Amino acid sequence: MMTIAMVDDNEVNLALYERVVADMEGCAAKTFASSKVALEWLSVNAADLVVVDYRMPEPDGLDMIRRLRSMNGHRDVPIVMLTSAKERETRLAALDLGANDFLAKPVDKVEFQVRVRNLLALRQSQRHLADRAAWLAEEVRRATEQVHARERETIIRLSHLAEYRDDDTAQHTVRMAHYCAVVARNLAFSEQEQELLLLASPLHDIGKVGIPDRILLKPGKLAPQEWEVMKRHTEIGAAILADSTSDILRMAASIALSHHEKFDGSGYPKGLKGEQIPIEGRICAISDVFDALTSKRPYKEAWPVERALRTIDESDGSHFDPRIVRAFKQGFDEIMKLKQRFAG
């Protein structure tokens, strides 16, 4: 059923319009003798077409069209204005305000029905197009979400590669990724940027797949030549992840290459200094080091948290960006909860 809102301060005219609409199959009239009352009703109800008389107490027909067109949900509703045949300037003003058609008074029943049916058919077509557009938008949203979900799953599985080479990294990648997200939030990263970092950072050590087991799994301290080989995991990881169209993999490549750089320029592989180091690499550096220090590795026992924090304080401004150290400490309580949650 399509609703036609009829507004005229003459009760006799309203009764006539109501009878004319009653003869139109699939249509129902909602009549108003007051334009103010009509506007109040239309502000919370939908009409498929509005017929409004020009000569009414405030607001008059023109003002009613103006107000109606400013209401959400009524910008495209067809509006017919009732005027006398001589009111040409009024008709032009009504067109300018958004009226779609006119009917001369006194209203002819057949002309009324034909014009109203045409406008209602147009309204129905508009609705079908809007519904189709909404359906297509929803299909695109679902398809995009499926692509993103598959991308996230692929990246998570890719991050497990290093775990098969080094058992101690299994939960390390999960913990440090969540630490990174906490630090990013405290640096006012957007939710989208936080999620990007959460998904990209577990790939920071993917390059370790290219390091021989005799070095990667060595229980003691590495010899200088072995250490040089180990340092190559940053460049290997960046090469594995390079040139992707994925935002996640592009960030992961940046992190893989830069997470062992130091704020004072003494890190590797490029010896970058300060803000030359990508911010995602600086965030990952502190998260990676804290978790590595407080976790058991083939070459060391887990350090107490207090000792790890002292080391971070001592490295503030040398190894770590001071701003990121502050963000890390700001989220320290949450980081400790995450450390407990993903223990193992």
Secondary structure by P-SEA (a helix, b strand, c coil): cbbbbbbcccaaaaaaaaaaaaacccbbbbbbccaaaaaaaaacccccbbbbbcccccccaaaaaaaaaacccccccbbbbbbcccaaaaaaaaaaacccccccccccaaaaaaaaaaaaaaaaaaaaaaaaaaaaaaaaaaaaaaaaaaaaaaaaaaaaccccccccccaaaaaaaaaaaaaaaaacccaaaaaaaaaccccccccccccccccccccccccaaaaaaaaaaaaaaaaaacccccaaaaaaaaaaacccccccccccccccccccccaaaaaaaaaaaaaaaaccccccccccaaaaaaaaaaaccccccaaaaaaaaaaaaaaaaaaaaacc
